[in-house]
């Protein structure tokens, strides 16, 4: 009797595992799963921009003339946090490009806004200003230090995309 009971237990376990495998396969095949990133809604940042331009201690920058394929996805102004301005975009290829400005101490602000990117020796002339290039594991960045504020254009986008954003920035 003891020998038969042990064989039934092993057989029952194998049958149970087989049943679980069939159910898991069914779920995997017939339950939809999407690996694409969700489509982020476009945000209108005109009210926040107007507020920031009235309240900030420095000229607040925002892009003008970017094609509609650049989609604004996030915006905020924090007057209590060194007049911190943020405007995030999805570039046409789905990469992220953000504009960050603040009156905070440049070294701390740049580290935070660029997600820890490090300064390189490369600079880039955009319009009549010279921007410093930063490279990092997560974000690359272009940095402009002005009197009273620092502007960081950073994200997962290429330097060409970061440059396009920096070229479009206006402080009117």
N, C-alpha and C positions, 0 to 999 in steps of 0.2 A: 503493500500500500504506500509506503513512504516514497518509493521510486516513482510511482505514477503521479503522485501529488506534485512533486518537484517539476516534472515535465509539463504538467498543466500550467503551472505558474509561469514558467519560461515562455510557453506557447501563448499564454494570455498577455504577457508583456509585449511580445513581438506583435501580436494582433493589435494591441492598443497603440503601439508606436506607429504601425502601419496606418491605422485609422487617423491618428493625429496628423501624419504626413499628408494623407489625402485631403483632409480638411484644410490644412495650411496651404497646400497647393491650390485648392479651389479658391480660397480667399485671395491669394496672390494673383491668380489669373483673372478672376471676375470682379474684384473690387478695384475701382479706378485709382491709380496713383500717378500724380503729376510731379515731375522733377523740375519743372520750370519755376522760376521765381515769380511771386505774385505780381500782378500788374498794379503798381502804385498809382493812386489817384493824383491828378495834377492839382496843385494848390495855387490860389491867387494870393500873391504876397504884397499887393499894393497898399493895403491898410497898414500892415506891419512895417513896411518900408517907410511910409509917410510918418508913422509914429517914431520910428527909430531916427529918422533924419531930424525930427524936431527935438528929440530928447538926448541924443548922443553928444558927447563932447568932441567929436571928430566928424569929418565928412563921411557919411555911410555910403558904401559902394554897392551897386547892384547892376546886373548886366542889362544892356539895351541893345536891341537888334539881333539877338540870337534867333535862329530859326525855331519854328514850332516843334521841331523834332527834339529839342532840348526841353525836358519837362521838369518844372519846379515841383519838388515833392515834399519839402520841409522848410519851415521858416520860423524864426523866433528872435526876439530881442529881449535881453535881460539887462535892464538898467541897474539892477542891484549887483550884478556880476561884471563890473568893469565895463559897462555899456557893451556887452557882448552881442554881436550881430551874427546870425547864422542863416544861410540860404543854401539849401541842398538841391541838386539837379540830377536827373538821370540823363546821361548823354545819349545820342542817337543809337549807339551800340549797346546800351544797357549799363555802361559803367557809371560809377558815382563820381560827381565833381561837386565840391562844396566851396562856398565863400564864407570865410570866418574873419571877423574883425573884432578888435578889442583894445581897450586902453590899459589892459593888464600888462605887467612886466613882460617884455617880449620873450625871454627865454622860456618861462613857464607856459605862456600862451602858445608859442610855436610848438612846443613839445606836445601839448594837449591837442591842438588843432590838427597837427600832422600825424597824430597817432605814433609819436616817437621817431619820426623820420630824422635823419641826420643831415646836417649842412654839408654840401659839397663845395668844391672850389669853383664850380660853374655858375656863371651869372647869365642872365638873359635880358636883353633890352626889349621892352614892350612899350611902344609909344615913346614918351620922353623919360621913362623911368627904368631903373635897373632892378630886376628881381633876382633874388638868390634862389638857387635850386636846392631842394632837399630830397633825399631818397630814403625810402624805408621799406620794411617788409610788407606792410599793409598798404600804406599810402605813400605817394610821391607828392611833392608840394612846390609851389612857387611862393616866395615870401617877400613882402615889401614892408619895410619899416619906415614910417613917417613920424613926424613930430606928433606925439600924443596918441598914436595908434599903430597897430600892426595889422596888415592884411595877409591872410593865408588863403591861397587857392589850392586845395588838396583833394585827393581822392584816389580811386582805383583806376581812373582814366589815364591815358597816355599823356606825356608832356605836351603833345600837340593839342590835346583836348584841354589841358590845364591852361595852355597859352591862349587858346581860343576864348576861354572864359575870362582870363585876365585882360585880354584885348577888348572885350565887350563891357568891362566895368566902367561905370560912370558914377560920379558923385554929385550930380546936379540936384 
